[in-house]
């Protein structure tokens, strides 16, 4: 008797975006000189954009010159029970936003404050994360693996 196999399937754009909206921790990958770095961070998904905060430092210097990044969010319950979404897109810093985009940035900041009450205020639990950014979703791919169905299902 053969063993049932798990089901791996591609997620469509709507499922990817729903997943991004439900989760709040991901990893951003970017290139620096001759290497690739990856860092975890919290985020919100608002109006088709990923918004987050980070600390000043080398990452911001790098993305100022090479603003293309990869952002990944995973949810793993088991070896054959997981979901993953990968976003390729451009990184934008809040302090560089043109006036016409300020309302969108404010919606992103409001959502960040719902996730982390006190963000960018005197009661901020991570006051060193002073730089707000957003990532445009240029290309979005997702996959999920579902456990093998039980016999008789």
N, C-alpha and C positions, 0 to 999 in steps of 0.2 A: 504494500500500500504506500502510495507516495504521500509525502508531507505537504499540507497546504502551503502555498507561498504568499508572502506579503504582497500588497498592491502598492506600486509606486506610480504616482501620476503627476502630471504638470498642472499647476494652478493657473487659472486665467487671471487677467489683470485685476478684475473686481475682487477675486478671492485674495490676491496678494495685498491689495489696498486694505481690505477688511482686516487681514492679519496684522499689517503695519499699524492700523488704528487701535487694535486690541492690545498689542504688546508695547513695552516702553523701555526696553534695554536692547541695544544692538552694538555692533562693532563697525567702526569706520576704518578703512584701509586706504593708504596713500603712499606714494613713492617718494623716497628721499635719496638723492644721489644714486647709489648702486644697490638699494635695498627697498623692500616694502615693509612698512610698519602698519600695525593694526592696534586700535585702542577701543576699549569698551566705553559706552556712555549711555546716559538715559536720553530719551527723546519723546516727542509727540508727533503725530501725523495730522496735519491740518491743511485743508484746501489743496490736497495733492502734493504737499511739501513735507519734508522731514525737518523739524526744528529741534535744536538742542543747545546745550551750553558746554563750554569747555574752558580750560585755563589758558592764559597767555603762554606762549612758548614756541618751541620749534615747529610743532604741527601747523600753527597758524602762519608761520613764515613760509613753510613749504606750500600750503594750499593757496597762499597769496600769489604764487608764481605758477603752480600746477594745480588748478582748481578741480581737476577731475578726480573723483574718489569712488570707492565702492563701499556700500553700506549693507550689512547683513544682519538679519534677525532670525534666530532659531528658537524652536520650541521642541524639546526632546523629552519624551516620556519613557522611551525604551528604544532598543536597537532597531525594531521595526515599527516604531510609533513616533513619528517626528514630522515637523514641518519647517521649511526654510525658505526665506525670501531674500533675494539679492537685488540691490539697486545699483545701477551705474548712473552717475550723475555729476553735476557741477555743484561745488561748495561755494556759498556766498556768505560773507560776513555782514552782520547787522549794521555795523557802523559805516559800511559802504553803501547802504541801501539808498536809492534815489527817493526823493520826496513822494513820488507817485506810488511807491510800494510801502509806505509807512503803515497804512491801515492793515495790510496783510501781515506785516511784521508784528504789529500790535496783537492781532488775533493769535499768532504763534506764541507770543510772549504770555498772553492770557492763558493759553492752554498749558504752557510750561508751569505757570503759577498754580494751575489746578493740580498738576502732577506733583509739584514740589512747592507747597505753600511757603510763602516768604521769599521765593526766588528773586534775587537782585534787590532785596530790601535789607534793612539792618538785622532781620531775624532769619536770614538765609542760612540753611543748614550746611551749605557748601559755598561759602562766600568767595572762595578762590576761583570759582567758575563764573567769570565775569563776561566772557565773550559769547554772544548769541550768534548762532549760525543757522543756515537752512541748506538743504540739499534738494536739488531739482531731480525728479524722477525721469531721467532720459530713457532708461531701459530697465524694465522690471521683469524678473523671472522668479518663479517659485515652484517648489516640488513638495510633495508630502508622501510619506510612507505609512500605510495603514496595516495593522497586523492582519495576518491571514484569518479569513473567516473560520469560525468554529464549524466543525462538521454538522450538517443539518440546518445551517443558517442560509 
